[in-house]
Amino acid sequence: MNQRPRRNRRTPALRNMVRETRLTVDNLIYPLFLVDGKKIKNEVKSLPGNYRWSLDLLLTEIEACMKLGLRSFILFPAVKESLKDKKATYSYSSKNFYLKAATAIKKRFPECCLISDVAMDPYSSDGHDGLVKKGIIVNDPTLPILGKMAVAQARAGFDLIGPSDMMDGRIGYIRQALDKAGFTDTGIMSYCAKYASAFYGPFRDALDSAPKAGDKKTYQMDPANKREALIEANLDIAEGADFLMVKPAIHYLDVIHLLHENTDLPIAAYQVSGECAMLVAAAQKGWLDFDQAMPEALLSIRRAGADVILTYFAKDWAMNHA
């Protein structure tokens, strides 16, 4: 045989030399859950190893991550029911602990990249990403609320705004709102292809943000559809997005690859809570080796075409590769 592919696999040095896909800590974004209060570190039972943090302890956690080289974080707030209303007014209130926390984090760690979450569900008494009127999630009346939220987050210091709501036209509306408010340098990481997935359960446990009635299938994408993701991508690009995100990741590698091959913007992929929880549970049962399976899962997302990966394993990976 003239060609023997095994020759290039013979030693670690040879395998490293011809490795096609490389994953570094710079490709990772660490999702963090924030609660109001002090000295709070409560584990999310359905997502072991992840916690709801109060700001004082979260600052210590971020410092530890920064020492490992992990510099990008996305924050999600767990908001008390008493602060929620139908129009999510607390989302842009000057009293919002989430906004105050962002300012404190950027003051302490100006070199970090801080990404926000723009959607009504953490602040809505209905638990939906859009405004609910007579049982229907209405699109256009939601946009001004998202715009106010985005501007408030930019003012608080977030580097990237993360619209996760999947309302039509929200990227363009938010881009205009940010520019009008003077935040032309604040980027938008659009949840471009966010699917109505069954794998969000632990996340909703962490934030107590499940819908009070109905589901999210009228605005999140049908898991059966792939080409539709290109429609969403092209619209978001035209409206001014800076990143395109696919969510979930492991179960949508084909969609990640599709956007990577057909668009020029950086592609983000969110390895969601359920995807991570499955791996952790299998490892706890002894069915998988976590230290081998976790990096392989992340590498598969990177190989599919993701430039950045949002994952609850970001710190674990950084610790193992420091």
Summary of the structure (lengths in Angstrom):
residues: 322
radius of gyration: 19.8
end to end distance: 41.1
largest distance: 72.5
contacts: 1066
relative contact order: 0.14
helix: 43%
strand: 18%
